[in-house]
């Protein structure tokens, strides 16, 4: 039986933003699970001790019944890579969306720290900060509107304390040795407009990991899976099928 695809969302995001990609993966005949990170959405662990390592352990235990194809976006990518490194028996393949496992750009870290580095939440300020985040995430692309826009603001309204507790994990990412410990087949999918890990930084990293595959999606930003779900689904389906047939 084909292994399931488990989707791990990014920092300050909602698992609902996987819907366009998840629908296409399901149409390709795969079992797809869009998981909530600890404390987010339906996950009850509001007081979770938030580190990438702790999140990786919790999710590996939650979905540890058999190997999975882990797909992680941004912070979710750091967690997925850590699962693949620390819990290889849970991992049929790894796909990293909008990232490679290095720290985000200095400009991204500075912006997130400025917007969410304080310990308290003010709903009006958080909403304004969320609007600024959307501009960076889509960076010149078409930002979602209406109910779709609310998908990207939901965590800031519903889980502001968790968003702040997970911020450090989001800006520091995976431990330095994680990438070297990943043995599963690995795919990186990035958008050409994504400022969080610029094109040159992605290329430099991948030069040191020649067995990792890379799909660069034109005219897409950090939310590459939302802006270009068809291209992302095609790349992921090829990747997971190749991993199962190797």
LINQUIDA-V398432 format. One record per pair of residues at least 4 apart in sequence whose ideal C-beta (glycine too) atoms are under 7 Angstrom apart, sorted by the first residue. I is the first residue (numbers start at 0). J is the second residue. D is the distance in Angstrom with one decimal. If there is no record, write none. Layout:
BEGIN
i=I j=J d=D
i=I j=J d=D
END
This chain:
BEGIN
i=1 j=29 d=6.4
i=1 j=243 d=6.3
i=2 j=65 d=6.8
i=2 j=66 d=5.1
i=2 j=67 d=5.7
i=2 j=68 d=5.6
i=2 j=91 d=4.4
i=2 j=243 d=6.8
i=3 j=30 d=4.2
i=3 j=31 d=7.0
i=3 j=32 d=5.8
i=3 j=67 d=5.3
i=4 j=24 d=5.8
i=4 j=29 d=5.3
i=4 j=30 d=6.9
i=4 j=31 d=4.9
i=4 j=68 d=4.6
i=4 j=70 d=6.0
i=4 j=239 d=6.5
i=5 j=32 d=5.0
i=5 j=34 d=5.8
i=5 j=62 d=5.5
i=5 j=67 d=4.6
i=5 j=68 d=7.0
i=5 j=69 d=5.6
i=5 j=70 d=6.9
i=6 j=17 d=4.7
i=6 j=21 d=6.5
i=6 j=31 d=6.7
i=6 j=32 d=6.8
i=6 j=33 d=4.6
i=6 j=34 d=6.6
i=6 j=70 d=5.0
i=7 j=34 d=5.9
i=7 j=36 d=6.6
i=7 j=58 d=6.9
i=7 j=69 d=6.9
i=7 j=70 d=6.9
i=7 j=71 d=4.1
i=7 j=75 d=3.2
i=7 j=78 d=5.5
i=7 j=79 d=5.3
i=8 j=12 d=4.5
i=8 j=13 d=6.5
i=8 j=14 d=5.0
i=8 j=16 d=6.5
i=8 j=17 d=6.7
i=8 j=36 d=6.3
i=8 j=72 d=6.1
i=8 j=75 d=5.1
i=9 j=72 d=4.6
i=9 j=73 d=3.2
i=9 j=74 d=4.8
i=9 j=75 d=5.2
i=10 j=73 d=6.1
i=10 j=74 d=4.0
i=10 j=165 d=5.8
i=10 j=166 d=6.9
i=10 j=169 d=3.5
i=11 j=132 d=6.9
i=11 j=154 d=5.3
i=11 j=155 d=6.2
i=11 j=162 d=4.8
i=12 j=16 d=5.7
i=12 j=154 d=5.9
i=13 j=40 d=6.1
i=13 j=150 d=5.8
i=13 j=153 d=4.6
i=13 j=154 d=5.3
i=14 j=33 d=4.2
i=14 j=34 d=6.4
i=14 j=35 d=5.2
i=14 j=40 d=5.7
i=15 j=150 d=4.9
i=16 j=150 d=5.3
i=16 j=151 d=6.3
i=16 j=225 d=5.8
i=17 j=21 d=4.7
i=17 j=33 d=4.4
i=17 j=224 d=6.8
i=18 j=22 d=6.2
i=19 j=23 d=7.0
i=19 j=225 d=6.0
i=19 j=228 d=3.8
i=20 j=24 d=6.2
i=20 j=224 d=4.5
i=20 j=228 d=4.4
i=20 j=231 d=5.6
i=20 j=232 d=5.8
i=21 j=25 d=6.1
i=21 j=31 d=4.8
i=21 j=33 d=5.6
i=22 j=26 d=6.4
i=23 j=27 d=6.7
i=23 j=228 d=5.5
i=23 j=229 d=6.2
i=23 j=232 d=3.6
i=24 j=29 d=4.9
i=24 j=31 d=4.9
i=24 j=232 d=5.4
i=24 j=235 d=6.5
i=24 j=236 d=6.8
i=25 j=29 d=6.3
i=25 j=31 d=5.2
i=27 j=232 d=6.6
i=27 j=236 d=4.8
i=34 j=58 d=6.5
i=35 j=39 d=4.7
i=35 j=40 d=3.7
i=35 j=41 d=5.4
i=35 j=42 d=4.2
i=36 j=42 d=6.8
i=36 j=54 d=6.1
i=36 j=75 d=6.8
i=37 j=42 d=5.6
i=37 j=44 d=4.6
i=37 j=47 d=4.0
i=37 j=54 d=5.5
i=37 j=57 d=5.5
i=38 j=42 d=5.7
i=38 j=44 d=5.0
i=38 j=45 d=5.1
i=38 j=47 d=4.7
i=38 j=158 d=6.3
i=38 j=161 d=3.7
i=39 j=154 d=6.0
i=39 j=158 d=5.4
i=39 j=161 d=5.9
i=45 j=160 d=6.8
i=45 j=161 d=6.3
i=48 j=53 d=5.5
i=49 j=53 d=6.8
i=49 j=54 d=7.0
i=49 j=164 d=4.4
i=49 j=165 d=4.6
i=49 j=168 d=5.6
i=50 j=54 d=6.9
i=50 j=168 d=5.7
i=51 j=55 d=6.2
i=51 j=77 d=5.0
i=51 j=78 d=5.8
i=51 j=81 d=5.5
i=51 j=168 d=4.8
i=51 j=172 d=6.8
i=51 j=173 d=5.7
i=52 j=56 d=6.5
i=52 j=81 d=6.3
i=53 j=57 d=6.3
i=54 j=58 d=6.2
i=54 j=78 d=4.9
i=54 j=168 d=6.9
i=55 j=59 d=6.0
i=55 j=78 d=5.0
i=55 j=81 d=3.8
i=55 j=82 d=4.7
i=55 j=85 d=6.1
i=56 j=60 d=6.4
i=57 j=61 d=6.3
i=58 j=62 d=6.2
i=58 j=78 d=6.4
i=58 j=82 d=6.3
i=59 j=63 d=5.3
i=59 j=82 d=4.9
i=59 j=86 d=4.2
i=59 j=89 d=5.1
i=62 j=67 d=5.6
i=62 j=89 d=6.9
i=63 j=89 d=5.2
i=66 j=88 d=7.0
i=66 j=89 d=6.1
i=66 j=90 d=6.1
i=66 j=91 d=4.0
i=67 j=89 d=6.2
i=67 j=90 d=7.0
i=67 j=91 d=6.2
i=68 j=91 d=5.1
i=68 j=92 d=4.7
i=68 j=239 d=4.6
i=69 j=79 d=4.0
i=69 j=82 d=5.7
i=69 j=83 d=6.2
i=69 j=90 d=6.0
i=69 j=93 d=5.3
i=70 j=79 d=6.7
i=70 j=94 d=4.3
i=70 j=96 d=6.5
i=70 j=235 d=6.5
i=71 j=75 d=3.6
i=71 j=76 d=3.7
i=71 j=78 d=5.7
i=71 j=79 d=3.1
i=71 j=80 d=7.0
i=71 j=95 d=6.1
i=71 j=96 d=6.7
i=72 j=76 d=5.9
i=72 j=96 d=4.1
i=72 j=97 d=5.3
i=72 j=224 d=6.3
i=73 j=97 d=5.3
i=73 j=98 d=5.4
i=73 j=195 d=7.0
i=73 j=221 d=6.9
i=74 j=78 d=6.6
i=74 j=165 d=6.9
i=74 j=168 d=6.1
i=74 j=169 d=4.4
i=75 j=79 d=6.1
i=76 j=80 d=6.1
i=76 j=95 d=4.2
i=76 j=96 d=6.2
i=76 j=98 d=4.3
i=76 j=100 d=6.9
i=77 j=81 d=6.4
i=77 j=100 d=6.0
i=77 j=172 d=4.4
i=77 j=173 d=4.2
i=78 j=82 d=6.5
i=79 j=83 d=6.5
i=79 j=93 d=5.9
i=79 j=95 d=6.8
i=80 j=84 d=6.3
i=80 j=93 d=6.4
i=80 j=95 d=6.4
i=80 j=100 d=4.6
i=80 j=173 d=5.1
i=80 j=177 d=5.3
i=80 j=178 d=6.7
i=80 j=181 d=6.1
i=81 j=85 d=5.8
i=81 j=173 d=5.2
i=81 j=177 d=5.4
i=82 j=86 d=5.2
i=82 j=89 d=6.2
i=82 j=90 d=6.4
i=83 j=87 d=6.5
i=83 j=90 d=4.4
i=83 j=93 d=4.5
i=83 j=181 d=4.7
i=83 j=183 d=5.1
i=84 j=177 d=4.5
i=84 j=180 d=3.7
i=84 j=181 d=5.1
i=86 j=90 d=6.8
i=87 j=182 d=5.8
i=87 j=183 d=6.7
i=90 j=183 d=4.4
i=91 j=183 d=6.8
i=91 j=242 d=5.7
i=91 j=243 d=6.7
i=92 j=183 d=5.4
i=92 j=184 d=4.7
i=92 j=238 d=6.1
i=92 j=239 d=5.4
i=92 j=242 d=3.8
i=93 j=181 d=6.2
i=93 j=183 d=5.0
i=93 j=185 d=4.5
i=94 j=186 d=4.6
i=94 j=188 d=6.5
i=94 j=235 d=5.5
i=94 j=238 d=6.1
i=95 j=99 d=6.3
i=95 j=187 d=4.9
i=96 j=188 d=5.1
i=96 j=223 d=6.2
i=96 j=224 d=5.4
i=97 j=189 d=6.1
i=97 j=190 d=6.7
i=97 j=193 d=5.7
i=97 j=195 d=6.7
i=97 j=221 d=5.0
i=97 j=223 d=5.4
i=98 j=195 d=6.8
i=98 j=196 d=5.4
i=99 j=187 d=5.8
i=99 j=196 d=5.8
i=99 j=201 d=5.5
i=99 j=204 d=4.4
i=99 j=205 d=6.8
i=100 j=172 d=6.1
i=100 j=173 d=4.3
i=100 j=177 d=5.6
i=100 j=178 d=4.9
i=101 j=172 d=6.5
i=101 j=196 d=6.9
i=101 j=200 d=6.8
i=101 j=204 d=5.8
i=102 j=170 d=6.9
i=102 j=171 d=6.2
i=102 j=172 d=5.2
i=103 j=107 d=4.0
i=103 j=108 d=5.6
i=103 j=170 d=6.1
i=103 j=195 d=4.8
i=103 j=196 d=6.5
i=104 j=194 d=6.4
i=104 j=195 d=6.1
i=104 j=196 d=6.8
i=104 j=197 d=6.2
i=105 j=109 d=6.2
i=106 j=110 d=6.4
i=106 j=194 d=6.9
i=107 j=111 d=6.3
i=107 j=194 d=6.6
i=107 j=195 d=4.8
i=108 j=112 d=6.1
i=108 j=170 d=4.7
i=109 j=113 d=6.2
i=110 j=114 d=6.2
i=110 j=135 d=6.7
i=111 j=115 d=5.9
i=111 j=166 d=6.4
i=111 j=169 d=6.8
i=111 j=170 d=5.8
i=112 j=116 d=4.1
i=112 j=170 d=7.0
i=114 j=128 d=4.1
i=114 j=131 d=6.5
i=115 j=128 d=6.5
i=115 j=162 d=6.5
i=115 j=163 d=5.7
i=115 j=166 d=5.4
i=118 j=163 d=6.9
i=120 j=125 d=5.8
i=120 j=159 d=3.8
i=120 j=160 d=6.7
i=121 j=125 d=6.3
i=122 j=126 d=6.4
i=123 j=127 d=6.6
i=124 j=128 d=6.2
i=125 j=129 d=6.2
i=125 j=155 d=4.8
i=125 j=159 d=5.7
i=126 j=130 d=6.7
i=126 j=152 d=6.9
i=126 j=155 d=6.9
i=127 j=131 d=6.8
i=128 j=132 d=6.4
i=129 j=133 d=6.6
i=129 j=152 d=4.7
i=129 j=155 d=4.6
i=131 j=135 d=6.9
i=132 j=136 d=5.9
i=133 j=137 d=6.1
i=133 j=142 d=5.4
i=133 j=151 d=5.9
i=135 j=194 d=6.6
i=136 j=220 d=6.0
i=136 j=221 d=4.5
i=136 j=222 d=5.2
i=137 j=142 d=4.8
i=137 j=220 d=4.9
i=137 j=222 d=6.3
i=138 j=192 d=4.9
i=138 j=194 d=5.8
i=138 j=220 d=4.4
i=139 j=192 d=5.7
i=140 j=192 d=6.4
i=140 j=219 d=6.9
i=140 j=220 d=5.2
i=140 j=226 d=5.7
i=143 j=147 d=3.6
i=143 j=148 d=4.6
i=143 j=150 d=6.8
i=143 j=151 d=6.2
i=144 j=148 d=5.2
i=146 j=150 d=7.0
i=148 j=152 d=6.5
i=149 j=153 d=6.0
i=152 j=156 d=6.1
i=153 j=157 d=5.7
i=154 j=158 d=4.9
i=154 j=162 d=5.8
i=155 j=159 d=6.1
i=155 j=162 d=6.2
i=158 j=162 d=5.7
i=159 j=163 d=6.6
i=160 j=164 d=6.3
i=161 j=165 d=6.0
i=162 j=166 d=6.9
i=165 j=169 d=6.0
i=166 j=170 d=6.4
i=167 j=171 d=5.9
i=173 j=177 d=4.1
i=176 j=180 d=6.0
i=177 j=181 d=6.8
i=178 j=208 d=6.5
i=181 j=185 d=5.9
i=184 j=238 d=6.8
i=184 j=241 d=6.9
i=184 j=242 d=4.4
i=184 j=245 d=6.8
i=185 j=211 d=4.5
i=186 j=212 d=4.8
i=186 j=214 d=6.7
i=186 j=234 d=6.6
i=186 j=238 d=4.3
i=187 j=205 d=6.7
i=187 j=211 d=6.0
i=187 j=213 d=4.7
i=188 j=214 d=4.8
i=188 j=216 d=6.5
i=188 j=223 d=6.1
i=188 j=231 d=5.7
i=188 j=234 d=5.7
i=189 j=193 d=5.7
i=189 j=196 d=7.0
i=189 j=201 d=5.6
i=189 j=215 d=5.8
i=189 j=216 d=6.9
i=189 j=223 d=6.5
i=190 j=216 d=5.1
i=190 j=219 d=3.1
i=190 j=220 d=5.1
i=190 j=221 d=6.7
i=190 j=223 d=3.8
i=190 j=226 d=6.8
i=191 j=198 d=6.7
i=191 j=215 d=6.0
i=191 j=216 d=6.9
i=191 j=217 d=5.4
i=191 j=218 d=6.6
i=191 j=219 d=6.6
i=192 j=218 d=6.8
i=192 j=219 d=6.2
i=192 j=220 d=4.2
i=193 j=220 d=5.3
i=193 j=221 d=4.6
i=193 j=223 d=6.8
i=195 j=221 d=5.3
i=196 j=200 d=5.1
i=196 j=201 d=5.4
i=198 j=202 d=6.3
i=199 j=203 d=6.3
i=200 j=204 d=6.5
i=201 j=205 d=6.2
i=202 j=206 d=6.4
i=204 j=208 d=6.8
i=205 j=211 d=6.0
i=205 j=213 d=5.5
i=212 j=238 d=6.8
i=214 j=234 d=4.3
i=216 j=223 d=5.2
i=216 j=227 d=4.9
i=216 j=230 d=5.2
i=216 j=231 d=6.8
i=219 j=223 d=4.2
i=219 j=226 d=4.4
i=219 j=227 d=4.7
i=220 j=226 d=6.5
i=222 j=226 d=5.7
i=223 j=227 d=5.9
i=223 j=231 d=6.2
i=224 j=228 d=6.0
i=224 j=231 d=4.9
i=227 j=231 d=5.9
i=228 j=232 d=5.9
i=229 j=233 d=6.4
i=230 j=234 d=6.6
i=231 j=235 d=6.2
i=232 j=236 d=6.0
i=233 j=237 d=6.6
i=234 j=238 d=6.3
i=235 j=239 d=6.2
i=236 j=240 d=6.1
i=237 j=241 d=6.2
i=238 j=242 d=6.4
i=239 j=243 d=6.4
i=240 j=244 d=6.2
i=241 j=245 d=6.2
END
